[in-house]
Amino acid sequence: MKDYKRIIANKINAPLDKAELLSYITETADDAFGDYAFPCFKLAKVMRMPPVQIALKLAEEVELDDDVVKVEAVNGYLNFFINRIEFVNDALSEVLLKGENFGDDTVGSGKTICIDYSSVNICKSFHIGHLSTTAIGSSLYKIYTALGYNVVGINHLGDYGTQFGKMIVAYKLWGNAEKVKKDGVQELQRLYVKFHQEEAERPELTDEARKWFVKIEQGDKEASELFEMFKQITLADVKEIYERLNVKFDSWNGESFYNDKMREPLDMLRGKGLIVESQGAQIVDLKDYDMPPCLLVKADGSSLYATRDIAAAIWRKKEYDFDKCLYVVAYQQNLHFKQFFKVLELAGLSWAKDLVHVAYGMVSLEDGAMSTRKGNVVLLRDVLNKAVEKSLETIVAKNPNLENREKVAEQVGVGAVLFSALENGKIKDITFTFDRVLNFDGETAPYLQYTCARCNSIIEKAGMSRFAKIAHDMRALDNGETLRLCKLLAAFPQAVKDAAYKYEPSILSGLLIDIAQAFNRFYIACRVLSDNLSEQNARLSVVEATGIALKKGLALLGIEAPEKM
């Protein structure tokens, strides 16, 4: 499709670098004032003229042609009107020609992106607090893949630490194999909560837990077998949820994987004189960078998160030679990532600049923060089941004869939950309520899915096959509703790129809402099915293009689009 901003930039005779000039050109909010605008205020100092006079002068010098058909000087702005019929034709042609590959690109060809996301903890339930990291990470995985990158999805399992000694103690005191086998991770969660309840009155349990964790580290047979059992039970549980969420990983290497890989980076940091001793512990002093010290080895010789994350980053660079490694982790860990990124930078590793913390807001309940230790969590499985149940009730009430209604209910319910984590800027805190997540009205995934299904229904009613190109009669598309919708469709490929470059899937989800709303305005204003086949075919091309964009956009968010609803 033509780059109209660049075309316009080349027509403006202003004393600015073309790249800078191009950056100032924006789309107008109201197409009554043109399609693109250039603010002349930026030139006032250079040209020593009021912006209004500059706009008038530059407008006289613009050469009109088949691309730019009109220019107006209005209150210090240059407003450009493009050939709108040609624009609509180009926009629709691109969508229809590319089909399911619309929005794809090769910009990432030959580059590797590692994405560390979800990172569930062994022996703990998959709760709503894991939704944001899982949904954002998975969407970024799909977006980067569409842009041609080699993407490595990493589930950095929380499978290392004293808590697993606690689990063994709890299991030996209050658990049994039959109940664990029957109830799975829910029983492990119950035992974990009970341990912390008992620990408050019996502090000796803490010492016992430490002893069992040491046994795990030393490869003790009983300890290792119990830990492996806990791990397999947890993974079986979470993999069912990942399958429902359409989430995949290429690596399941957790913290324990790096247990034997920490010596090399520690020796490297010592060799560079970065590690110093403080009260028996080994740290990297970061006071010159306005940060507290990065603690790497405790006084008792045990490692910490930073130690393992440094080892993991070095291993991943050697294994994948990534161009970027993203960590989709809540903003509560901002300091942690700043510290260990800085340590790698001070070590002289040039690729430290390619480590990115993709921070997101916290999820809390209406009555406060969640706590796994206290059992105060909302299980994601329960949320998904409730969302699917509600969607099925709606389907039965509104379309009882729908084929495969249980499958559609699953697609709609799961989509609603995923979209709740992707509809707003990722850094925003969320107070979780069922009413909010299960609200199928307004700017939600069910609204997008329904609009997509409506596109399919219109085409089916027309009895038309899928379009290879748009019809010849473009006069039916010469109206504001079609233009505004096509402008949004044309913005889709760049929105995919922006979502990747800014690590922000909500850029894409927001555009999809805009497209759906614009389509529904188009559908009300423009009669699609009519006896005039030439006019009908032209408008059907708009319907087809909209369906393609919505389906592809939803897929990049990890959400399925039912053919019928």
C-alpha positions as CSV (number, residue, x, y, z in Angstrom):
1,M,0.0,0.0,0.0
2,K,1.2,3.5,-0.7
3,D,2.9,5.4,2.1
4,Y,0.8,8.6,2.0
5,K,2.8,10.2,4.8
6,R,6.0,9.9,2.8
7,I,4.2,11.1,-0.3
8,I,3.0,14.2,1.6
9,A,6.4,14.8,3.2
10,N,8.0,15.0,-0.2
11,K,5.4,17.7,-1.2
12,I,6.1,20.0,1.7
13,N,8.8,22.6,0.8
14,A,10.0,23.2,4.4
15,P,13.5,23.8,5.8
16,L,13.4,20.5,7.8
17,D,15.1,17.2,7.5
18,K,12.7,14.9,5.7
19,A,12.8,12.3,8.5
20,E,11.9,15.0,11.0
21,L,9.2,16.5,8.8
22,L,7.7,13.0,8.3
23,S,7.5,12.5,12.0
24,Y,5.2,15.6,12.4
25,I,2.7,14.4,9.9
26,T,-0.4,12.9,11.6
27,E,-3.8,11.5,10.5
28,T,-6.6,14.0,11.2
29,A,-9.2,13.2,13.8
30,D,-12.0,14.4,11.6
31,D,-11.9,13.5,7.8
32,A,-13.9,16.7,7.1
33,F,-10.6,18.5,7.7
34,G,-8.6,16.2,5.4
35,D,-6.8,13.0,5.9
36,Y,-3.4,14.1,7.1
37,A,-2.2,17.2,8.8
38,F,1.2,19.0,9.2
39,P,1.6,21.6,12.0
40,C,3.5,24.6,10.9
41,F,4.3,25.8,14.4
42,K,7.5,23.8,14.2
43,L,8.7,26.1,11.5
44,A,8.0,29.5,13.2
45,K,11.5,30.1,14.5
46,V,13.3,28.8,11.4
47,M,11.2,30.7,8.9
48,R,10.6,33.7,11.2
49,M,6.9,33.9,10.3
50,P,3.7,33.2,12.1
51,P,2.4,29.6,11.6
52,V,-0.7,30.8,9.9
53,Q,1.3,32.6,7.2
54,I,3.7,29.7,6.9
55,A,0.7,27.4,6.2
56,L,-0.6,29.7,3.5
57,K,2.8,29.9,1.9
58,L,3.5,26.2,1.9
59,A,0.0,25.4,0.7
60,E,0.6,27.4,-2.5
61,E,3.7,25.4,-3.2
62,V,2.2,22.0,-2.9
63,E,1.7,20.2,-6.3
64,L,-1.5,18.2,-6.5
65,D,-1.8,14.9,-8.3
66,D,-3.6,11.6,-8.4
67,D,-2.5,10.9,-4.8
68,V,-3.0,14.2,-3.1
69,V,-6.0,16.0,-4.6
70,K,-6.4,18.9,-2.2
71,V,-4.6,20.9,0.4
72,E,-5.9,23.6,2.8
73,A,-4.2,26.0,5.2
74,V,-6.2,26.1,8.4
75,N,-5.1,27.9,11.6
76,G,-1.4,27.1,11.1
77,Y,-2.0,23.6,9.8
78,L,-1.6,22.1,6.4
79,N,-4.5,19.7,5.8
80,F,-4.1,17.2,3.0
81,F,-6.9,15.4,1.2
82,I,-5.9,12.2,-0.5
83,N,-7.6,10.3,-3.4
84,R,-10.0,8.5,-1.1
85,I,-11.5,6.1,-3.6
86,E,-8.0,5.0,-4.5
87,F,-7.1,4.7,-0.8
88,V,-10.1,2.5,-0.1
89,N,-9.3,0.4,-3.1
90,D,-5.7,-0.1,-2.1
91,A,-6.6,-0.8,1.6
92,L,-9.2,-3.5,0.7
93,S,-7.0,-5.0,-2.0
94,E,-4.1,-5.5,0.4
95,V,-6.3,-7.2,3.0
96,L,-8.0,-9.5,0.5
97,L,-4.8,-10.4,-1.3
98,K,-2.9,-11.3,1.8
99,G,-5.9,-13.0,3.5
100,E,-4.8,-14.9,6.7
101,N,-1.3,-13.5,6.2
102,F,-2.5,-9.9,6.6
103,G,-0.3,-8.1,9.0
104,D,2.6,-10.5,8.6
105,D,6.0,-9.2,7.8
106,T,9.6,-10.3,7.4
107,V,11.1,-7.5,9.5
108,G,12.3,-10.1,12.1
109,S,13.9,-12.5,9.6
110,G,17.1,-13.9,11.0
111,K,16.5,-12.5,14.5
112,T,15.8,-14.4,17.7
113,I,13.6,-13.2,20.5
114,C,13.4,-15.1,23.8
115,I,10.3,-14.4,25.9
116,D,10.3,-15.5,29.5
117,Y,6.6,-15.6,30.7
118,S,4.0,-17.3,32.9
119,S,6.7,-19.0,35.0
120,V,4.4,-20.9,37.3
121,N,5.5,-22.3,40.6
122,I,5.6,-26.0,41.2
123,C,3.2,-27.3,43.9
124,K,1.1,-24.1,43.6
125,S,-2.2,-23.6,41.8
126,F,-2.4,-21.7,38.5
127,H,-4.3,-18.6,39.8
128,I,-5.6,-15.4,38.3
129,G,-2.4,-13.6,39.3
130,H,-0.7,-15.6,36.5
131,L,-3.1,-14.4,33.8
132,S,-1.4,-11.2,32.8
133,T,2.1,-12.6,32.3
134,T,0.7,-15.6,30.5
135,A,-1.6,-13.6,28.2
136,I,0.9,-10.8,27.5
137,G,3.8,-13.2,26.9
138,S,1.8,-15.5,24.7
139,S,0.4,-12.6,22.6
140,L,3.9,-11.2,22.1
141,Y,5.1,-14.7,21.1
142,K,2.4,-14.8,18.3
143,I,3.0,-11.2,17.3
144,Y,6.8,-11.6,16.9
145,T,6.3,-14.9,15.1
146,A,4.0,-13.1,12.6
147,L,6.7,-10.5,12.0
148,G,9.2,-13.2,11.0
149,Y,11.2,-13.6,14.2
150,N,12.5,-16.9,15.5
151,V,10.7,-16.9,18.9
152,V,11.7,-19.0,21.9
153,G,8.9,-19.1,24.6
154,I,10.4,-19.9,28.0
155,N,8.4,-21.1,31.1
156,H,11.0,-20.4,33.8
157,L,9.4,-22.7,36.4
158,G,9.6,-21.8,40.0
159,D,11.1,-25.2,41.0
160,Y,13.9,-24.3,43.4
161,G,14.0,-23.2,47.1
162,T,13.1,-24.0,50.6
163,Q,9.4,-24.2,49.8
164,F,9.9,-27.6,48.3
165,G,11.4,-28.8,51.6
166,K,8.3,-27.4,53.2
167,M,6.1,-29.4,50.8
168,I,7.9,-32.6,51.6
169,V,7.5,-32.0,55.4
170,A,3.8,-31.2,54.9
171,Y,3.3,-34.3,52.7
172,K,5.0,-36.6,55.2
173,L,3.0,-35.2,58.1
174,W,-0.5,-34.7,56.7
175,G,-0.6,-36.0,53.1
176,N,-1.0,-39.4,51.4
177,A,-0.3,-40.6,47.9
178,E,-3.9,-41.5,47.2
179,K,-5.4,-38.1,48.0
180,V,-2.6,-36.3,46.1
181,K,-3.1,-38.5,43.1
182,K,-6.9,-37.9,43.2
183,D,-6.9,-34.1,43.9
184,G,-3.6,-33.2,42.3
185,V,-2.2,-29.7,42.7
186,Q,-5.2,-28.6,44.8
187,E,-4.2,-31.1,47.5
188,L,-0.6,-29.9,47.2
189,Q,-1.9,-26.4,47.6
190,R,-3.8,-27.4,50.7
191,L,-0.7,-29.0,52.3
192,Y,1.3,-25.9,51.5
193,V,-1.2,-23.6,53.2
194,K,-1.4,-26.0,56.2
195,F,2.4,-25.9,56.6
196,H,2.4,-22.2,57.0
197,Q,-0.5,-22.3,59.4
198,E,1.4,-24.8,61.6
199,E,4.8,-23.1,61.1
200,A,3.6,-20.1,63.1
201,E,3.2,-22.3,66.2
202,R,5.9,-24.9,65.5
203,P,9.1,-23.1,64.2
204,E,11.0,-26.3,64.3
205,L,9.1,-27.2,61.0
206,T,11.1,-24.5,59.3
207,D,14.4,-26.2,60.2
208,E,13.1,-29.6,59.1
209,A,12.1,-28.0,55.7
210,R,15.6,-26.6,55.2
211,K,17.0,-30.1,55.8
212,W,14.7,-31.7,53.2
213,F,15.6,-29.0,50.7
214,V,19.3,-29.7,51.2
215,K,18.5,-33.4,50.5
216,I,16.9,-32.3,47.2
217,E,20.0,-30.4,46.3
218,Q,22.2,-33.4,47.2
219,G,20.1,-35.8,45.1
220,D,18.7,-37.8,48.0
221,K,16.6,-40.6,46.6
222,E,13.4,-40.1,48.6
223,A,13.6,-36.3,48.4
224,S,14.2,-36.4,44.7
225,E,11.3,-38.8,44.0
226,L,8.9,-36.8,46.1
227,F,9.9,-33.5,44.4
228,E,9.6,-35.1,40.9
229,M,6.1,-36.4,41.8
230,F,5.1,-32.9,42.9
231,K,6.5,-31.4,39.7
232,Q,4.8,-33.8,37.4
233,I,1.4,-33.3,39.1
234,T,1.8,-29.6,38.8
235,L,2.8,-29.7,35.1
236,A,-0.1,-32.0,34.2
237,D,-2.4,-29.5,35.8
238,V,-1.0,-26.3,34.2
239,K,-0.6,-27.9,30.8
240,E,-4.4,-28.4,30.6
241,I,-4.9,-24.7,31.3
242,Y,-2.2,-23.7,28.8
243,E,-4.0,-25.8,26.1
244,R,-7.3,-24.0,26.8
245,L,-5.5,-20.6,26.6
246,N,-3.8,-21.5,23.3
247,V,-0.4,-20.9,25.0
248,K,2.8,-22.7,24.0
249,F,6.4,-22.9,25.2
250,D,9.6,-24.1,23.7
251,S,11.5,-24.4,26.9
252,W,10.4,-25.5,30.4
253,N,13.8,-25.0,32.0
254,G,13.1,-23.7,35.5
255,E,15.3,-22.4,38.3
256,S,16.6,-25.8,39.2
257,F,18.0,-26.2,35.7
258,Y,20.6,-23.5,36.5
259,N,21.7,-25.0,39.9
260,D,24.9,-26.3,38.4
261,K,25.4,-23.3,36.0
262,M,26.0,-20.6,38.6
263,R,29.7,-21.2,39.4
264,E,30.9,-20.0,36.0
265,P,29.2,-16.5,36.1
266,L,30.2,-16.1,39.8
267,D,33.8,-16.8,38.9
268,M,33.6,-14.4,36.0
269,L,32.2,-11.6,38.2
270,R,34.9,-12.3,40.8
271,G,37.6,-12.2,38.1
272,K,36.4,-8.7,37.1
273,G,36.5,-7.5,40.7
274,L,32.8,-6.9,40.9
275,I,32.0,-9.2,43.8
276,V,32.7,-7.9,47.3
277,E,32.0,-9.4,50.7
278,S,29.5,-7.8,53.0
279,Q,28.6,-9.4,56.4
280,G,29.6,-12.8,55.1
281,A,27.5,-12.4,51.9
282,Q,28.8,-11.8,48.4
283,I,27.4,-8.8,46.6
284,V,27.9,-6.4,43.7
285,D,27.9,-2.8,45.1
286,L,25.5,-0.7,43.0
287,K,25.4,2.5,45.1
288,D,27.0,4.5,42.2
289,Y,23.9,3.7,40.2
290,D,21.4,4.7,43.0
291,M,20.5,1.1,43.7
292,P,21.0,-1.2,46.7
293,P,23.6,-3.9,46.4
294,C,22.8,-7.0,44.3
295,L,23.0,-9.9,46.6
296,L,24.4,-13.0,44.9
297,V,25.4,-15.5,47.6
298,K,24.0,-15.5,51.2
299,A,26.3,-15.9,54.2
300,D,25.3,-19.6,54.4
301,G,26.5,-20.1,50.8
302,S,23.1,-20.4,49.2
303,S,22.2,-18.6,45.9
304,L,19.4,-16.2,45.2
305,Y,17.0,-15.2,42.4
306,A,19.6,-12.8,41.0
307,T,22.3,-15.5,40.9
308,R,20.1,-17.9,39.0
309,D,18.7,-15.2,36.6
310,I,22.3,-14.1,35.7
311,A,23.2,-17.7,35.0
312,A,20.0,-18.2,33.0
313,A,20.7,-15.0,30.9
314,I,24.2,-16.2,30.1
315,W,23.1,-19.7,29.2
316,R,20.3,-18.4,27.0
317,K,22.7,-16.1,25.1
318,K,25.0,-19.0,24.4
319,E,22.1,-21.4,23.6
320,Y,19.9,-19.1,21.4
321,D,22.1,-16.1,20.6
322,F,19.1,-13.9,21.1
323,D,18.7,-10.4,19.7
324,K,16.4,-9.6,22.7
325,C,15.4,-11.5,25.8
326,L,12.1,-10.3,27.3
327,Y,11.0,-10.9,30.9
328,V,7.3,-10.6,31.3
329,V,7.1,-10.0,35.0
330,A,5.1,-7.7,37.3
331,Y,6.5,-4.3,38.0
332,Q,7.0,-5.3,41.7
333,Q,10.2,-6.8,40.4
334,N,11.5,-3.6,38.7
335,L,14.5,-3.3,41.1
336,H,15.5,-6.9,40.7
337,F,15.7,-6.6,36.9
338,K,17.5,-3.3,37.0
339,Q,20.1,-4.8,39.4
340,F,20.9,-7.9,37.5
341,F,20.8,-6.2,34.1
342,K,23.3,-3.7,35.5
343,V,25.6,-6.4,36.9
344,L,25.8,-8.0,33.4
345,E,26.5,-4.6,31.9
346,L,29.3,-3.9,34.4
347,A,30.7,-7.3,33.6
348,G,31.3,-6.0,30.1
349,L,28.7,-8.2,28.3
350,S,27.6,-6.0,25.4
351,W,24.3,-7.9,25.0
352,A,23.1,-6.8,28.5
353,K,21.4,-4.0,26.6
354,D,19.2,-6.5,24.9
355,L,17.6,-7.7,28.1
356,V,14.1,-6.1,28.6
357,H,11.8,-6.2,31.6
358,V,8.3,-6.1,30.2
359,A,6.6,-5.0,33.4
360,Y,2.8,-5.2,34.0
361,G,0.4,-4.2,36.7
362,M,-0.6,-6.3,39.6
363,V,-3.8,-8.3,40.0
364,S,-5.5,-8.1,43.4
365,L,-8.9,-9.1,44.8
366,E,-11.6,-6.7,46.0
367,D,-10.6,-7.5,49.6
368,G,-6.8,-7.1,49.0
369,A,-3.8,-8.8,47.6
370,M,-3.7,-12.5,46.9
371,S,-1.6,-14.9,49.0
372,T,-0.8,-18.4,48.1
373,R,0.5,-19.1,51.6
374,K,-2.9,-18.1,53.1
375,G,-4.9,-19.8,50.3
376,N,-6.4,-16.5,49.3
377,V,-6.4,-16.9,45.5
378,V,-8.8,-17.2,42.7
379,L,-8.0,-20.2,40.5
380,L,-7.8,-19.5,36.8
381,R,-9.5,-22.8,36.1
382,D,-12.5,-21.6,38.1
383,V,-12.6,-18.3,36.2
384,L,-12.4,-20.1,32.8
385,N,-15.1,-22.5,33.8
386,K,-17.4,-19.8,35.0
387,A,-16.8,-17.7,31.8
388,V,-17.6,-20.7,29.6
389,E,-20.7,-21.5,31.6
390,K,-22.0,-17.9,31.2
391,S,-21.2,-17.9,27.5
392,L,-23.1,-21.2,27.0
393,E,-26.1,-19.7,28.9
394,T,-26.1,-16.7,26.5
395,I,-25.9,-19.0,23.4
396,V,-28.7,-21.2,24.6
397,A,-30.9,-18.1,25.2
398,K,-30.1,-16.3,21.9
399,N,-29.2,-19.0,19.4
400,P,-30.3,-22.4,20.8
401,N,-29.8,-24.1,17.4
402,L,-26.2,-23.1,17.0
403,E,-24.0,-26.0,16.0
404,N,-21.1,-27.0,18.2
405,R,-22.4,-24.6,20.9
406,E,-20.2,-26.1,23.6
407,K,-17.1,-25.5,21.5
408,V,-18.2,-21.9,20.7
409,A,-18.9,-21.3,24.4
410,E,-15.4,-22.4,25.2
411,Q,-14.0,-20.1,22.6
412,V,-16.1,-17.1,23.8
413,G,-15.5,-17.7,27.5
414,V,-11.8,-18.2,27.3
415,G,-11.5,-15.3,24.9
416,A,-13.3,-13.0,27.4
417,V,-10.8,-13.9,30.1
418,L,-7.8,-13.5,27.9
419,F,-9.0,-10.2,26.5
420,S,-9.4,-8.9,30.1
421,A,-5.7,-9.0,30.5
422,L,-4.9,-7.5,27.1
423,E,-7.5,-4.7,26.7
424,N,-5.6,-2.0,28.6
425,G,-2.1,-0.9,28.9
426,K,-0.1,-3.6,30.5
427,I,1.3,-1.5,33.4
428,K,-2.2,-0.8,34.7
429,D,-3.2,-2.5,38.0
430,I,-6.2,-4.7,37.9
431,T,-8.7,-5.4,40.8
432,F,-10.1,-8.7,39.8
433,T,-13.9,-9.1,39.8
434,F,-16.0,-11.7,38.0
435,D,-18.5,-9.1,36.9
436,R,-15.7,-7.2,35.0
437,V,-14.1,-10.2,33.4
438,L,-17.4,-11.9,32.5
439,N,-19.0,-8.7,31.1
440,F,-19.7,-9.6,27.4
441,D,-21.1,-6.2,26.5
442,G,-19.1,-3.3,25.2
443,E,-15.4,-3.4,24.4
444,T,-14.8,-7.1,25.0
445,A,-13.6,-10.2,23.1
446,P,-17.2,-11.5,22.7
447,Y,-18.1,-8.3,20.9
448,L,-15.1,-8.7,18.5
449,Q,-16.0,-12.4,18.0
450,Y,-19.6,-11.6,17.3
451,T,-18.6,-8.9,14.8
452,C,-16.3,-11.4,13.1
453,A,-19.1,-14.0,13.0
454,R,-21.5,-11.4,11.6
455,C,-19.1,-10.8,8.7
456,N,-19.2,-14.5,7.9
457,S,-23.0,-14.6,8.1
458,I,-23.4,-11.7,5.7
459,I,-21.1,-13.3,3.1
460,E,-22.9,-16.6,3.6
461,K,-26.3,-14.9,3.0
462,A,-25.0,-13.4,-0.1
463,G,-24.1,-16.8,-1.4
464,M,-20.7,-15.5,-2.5
465,S,-17.4,-17.3,-2.4
466,R,-14.4,-15.7,-0.8
467,F,-13.1,-12.7,-2.8
468,A,-9.9,-12.7,-4.8
469,K,-10.3,-9.0,-5.6
470,I,-12.8,-6.2,-5.0
471,A,-15.6,-5.4,-7.5
472,H,-15.2,-2.7,-10.1
473,D,-18.0,-0.4,-9.0
474,M,-16.2,1.7,-6.3
475,R,-18.9,4.4,-6.2
476,A,-20.7,2.3,-3.5
477,L,-17.7,2.8,-1.3
478,D,-17.4,6.6,-1.7
479,N,-18.7,7.5,1.8
480,G,-17.3,8.5,5.2
481,E,-18.2,5.2,7.0
482,T,-16.3,3.1,4.4
483,L,-13.3,5.5,4.4
484,R,-13.0,5.5,8.2
485,L,-13.2,1.8,8.4
486,C,-10.6,1.3,5.6
487,K,-8.2,3.7,7.4
488,L,-8.4,1.5,10.4
489,L,-7.8,-1.6,8.3
490,A,-4.8,0.1,6.7
491,A,-3.4,0.8,10.2
492,F,-3.4,-2.9,11.1
493,P,0.0,-3.9,9.9
494,Q,1.7,-1.0,11.7
495,A,-0.3,-1.7,14.8
496,V,1.2,-5.2,14.8
497,K,4.7,-3.8,14.6
498,D,4.0,-1.2,17.3
499,A,2.6,-3.8,19.6
500,A,5.9,-5.7,19.2
501,Y,8.3,-2.8,19.4
502,K,6.5,-1.3,22.5
503,Y,5.8,-4.8,24.1
504,E,2.2,-3.7,24.3
505,P,-0.6,-6.1,22.9
506,S,-3.2,-3.5,24.0
507,I,-2.2,-1.4,20.9
508,L,-3.6,-4.2,18.8
509,S,-6.7,-5.0,21.0
510,G,-7.6,-1.3,21.0
511,L,-7.4,-1.2,17.2
512,L,-9.6,-4.3,16.9
513,I,-12.3,-2.6,19.0
514,D,-12.1,0.5,16.7
515,I,-12.4,-1.7,13.6
516,A,-15.4,-3.5,15.0
517,Q,-17.2,-0.3,16.0
518,A,-16.4,1.3,12.6
519,F,-17.7,-1.8,10.8
520,N,-21.0,-1.8,12.7
521,R,-21.4,1.9,11.8
522,F,-20.6,1.0,8.2
523,Y,-23.2,-1.8,8.2
524,I,-25.9,0.5,9.5
525,A,-25.2,3.3,7.1
526,C,-24.5,1.2,4.0
527,R,-26.9,-1.5,2.8
528,V,-24.7,-4.5,1.9
529,L,-27.1,-7.0,0.5
530,S,-29.1,-5.6,-2.5
531,D,-30.4,-6.3,-5.9
532,N,-27.6,-4.2,-7.4
533,L,-24.9,-6.9,-7.6
534,S,-22.1,-4.5,-8.6
535,E,-22.8,-2.3,-5.5
536,Q,-23.3,-5.4,-3.3
537,N,-20.0,-6.9,-4.3
538,A,-18.1,-3.8,-3.6
539,R,-19.6,-3.6,-0.1
540,L,-19.1,-7.3,0.5
541,S,-15.4,-6.8,-0.1
542,V,-15.5,-4.4,2.9
543,V,-17.2,-7.1,5.0
544,E,-14.7,-9.7,3.9
545,A,-11.7,-7.5,4.7
546,T,-13.1,-6.7,8.1
547,G,-13.6,-10.3,8.9
548,I,-10.0,-11.2,7.9
549,A,-8.5,-8.4,10.0
550,L,-10.6,-9.2,13.1
551,K,-9.9,-12.9,12.9
552,K,-6.1,-12.3,12.4
553,G,-6.0,-9.7,15.2
554,L,-7.8,-12.0,17.6
555,A,-5.4,-14.9,16.7
556,L,-2.4,-12.6,17.6
557,L,-4.0,-12.1,21.0
558,G,-4.4,-15.8,21.4
559,I,-8.2,-15.7,21.0
560,E,-10.2,-17.9,18.6
561,A,-12.9,-16.5,16.3
562,P,-15.9,-18.8,16.0
563,E,-17.3,-19.0,12.4
564,K,-20.9,-18.7,13.8
565,M,-22.3,-17.3,17.1
